[in-house]
Amino acid sequence: MTRRILGLAWAVALLSACDSSQPPIGCPVQSLDWSAVYIPKEPTTCPVIAGEMLGIQKFSSRTGDERLSINPESLVNLNERDSSQPSYSLGTLAREADEEGFCSASEMAVARKNVPDSKEGPATNISYQWSNVRILAIAQAPGTQMVAELERTENGCTVKYEVWAMWPGDVACGNEADQPDDSVCQNELSINPDFAVTCHPTLLRCVPAKRPPSLK
């Protein structure tokens, strides 16, 4: 039932978008769970990760500025072992999209966790530095796709990634044999039917099939 409701919501949104007289949509951002795939930008001897879930939110500051937070799963999982620092990066979000239909987020703060060795696990130091964060804000994809650059450092080893992300991010697509099944992503009613999506072979979640805007 939930999927049918979400599918109907997409249909209503798309019908509304057909009215070319509508004003600009500003910079919407859908919350909360996004799926992200990480593409290394250069060869590296460091361990790489294929991607992860991101908690992405938009909210207004006390001064009226729009703010964007990105909360990666890797850091969230360390919150219980290091509560002294936030797991999210926070930056300033534009109010209107650029000519390409993207809303930029600037001045993203570094997020890090420094976890000592303990019975819960070995010592771990992880930091995230986001840059060139851009949220797609067009009628076909109102705040539901993102492209960004990321410097992720784990235990002194830094990897630079390009990040492609989409909402909703909680659509699992592995079959009973834990193999990717693209048909799940193509038929999932909670995913915008205009999206070009694929089942990531490692993450086994639906992710953008190409660099956003990832549209058919």
Buried (B, 14 or more C-beta within 10 A) or exposed (E): EEEEEBBEEBEEEBEEBEEEEEEEBBBBBBEBBBBBBBBEEEEEEBEBBEBBBBBBBBEEEEEEEBBBBBBBBBBBBBEEBBEEBBBBBBBBBBEEBEEEBBBBBEEBBEBBBBBEEEEEEEEBBBBBBBBBBBBBBBBBBBBBBBBBBBBBBBEEEEBBBBBBBBBBBEBBBBEEEEEBBEEBBBEBBBBBBBBBBBBBEEBBBBBBBEEBBBBE
